Amino acid sequence: MKIIAPTDEEDRQINEGIKNDPDTLEWSDSMFQRAVRGPQKLPTKEKLTVRLDPDIVEWFKAQGAGYQSRMNDALRQHITERS
């Protein structure tokens, strides 16, 4: 997927719309400094290093973003079918 940046005029219109939206709040530097991330909602996954054949990795990557999750799903399906 190619990202297309807005033109200067589009960017100006976007920012003007944000500024005029009564439901939009512009965060100050102090608000960003106080911001904290909430607790993890889903179980934390384990980070590890695994060696895979290059053609396997390329096949999953060719499917687009989220290839690691698709690998995880394929492994989960393999386990489920054999349980």
C-alpha positions in Angstrom: 0.0 0.0 0.0 1.5 3.3 -1.1 1.0 6.2 1.3 0.1 9.5 -0.4 0.9 12.6 1.6 -1.6 15.5 1.4 -0.7 18.6 -0.5 0.0 21.7 1.4 -3.5 23.0 0.7 -5.1 19.7 1.8 -3.0 19.8 5.0 -4.1 23.3 5.7 -7.8 22.3 5.2 -7.4 19.3 7.5 -5.8 21.4 10.2 -8.4 24.1 9.9 -11.1 21.5 10.2 -9.5 20.0 13.3 -9.1 23.5 14.8 -12.8 24.3 14.2 -14.1 21.0 15.5 -15.6 21.6 19.0 -15.0 17.9 19.9 -11.3 18.1 19.2 -8.8 18.9 21.9 -5.3 20.0 21.0 -2.9 18.3 23.4 -0.3 20.5 25.1 3.3 19.4 25.9 2.4 18.9 29.6 -0.6 16.6 28.6 1.8 14.4 26.6 4.3 14.3 29.5 1.5 13.1 31.8 0.1 10.5 29.4 0.5 6.9 30.3 -0.3 3.7 28.5 -3.1 1.6 29.9 -2.7 -2.0 30.9 -2.3 -4.7 28.3 -5.7 -5.9 27.3 -4.7 -9.2 25.6 -2.3 -11.7 26.8 1.3 -10.7 26.1 3.0 -12.7 23.4 6.4 -14.1 24.0 9.2 -12.5 22.0 11.7 -15.0 20.6 14.1 -15.6 17.7 13.2 -18.3 15.3 15.0 -19.4 12.1 12.7 -20.1 9.1 13.4 -20.9 5.5 13.6 -17.8 3.4 10.9 -18.9 1.0 8.5 -19.4 3.9 9.1 -15.9 5.3 8.8 -14.3 1.8 5.5 -16.1 1.2 4.0 -14.7 4.4 5.5 -11.2 3.8 4.1 -11.2 0.2 0.6 -11.3 1.8 1.2 -7.8 3.2 1.3 -6.3 6.6 0.5 -8.6 9.6 2.6 -11.5 8.3 3.8 -12.4 11.8 0.3 -12.6 13.1 -0.6 -14.9 10.1 2.4 -17.1 10.9 1.1 -17.3 14.5 -2.4 -18.2 13.2 -1.0 -20.9 10.9 0.9 -22.5 13.8 -2.2 -22.3 16.0 -4.3 -23.9 13.3 -1.7 -26.7 12.9 -1.8 -27.3 16.7 -5.6 -27.3 16.8 -5.9 -29.8 14.0 -3.6 -32.2 15.8 -5.1 -31.9 19.3 
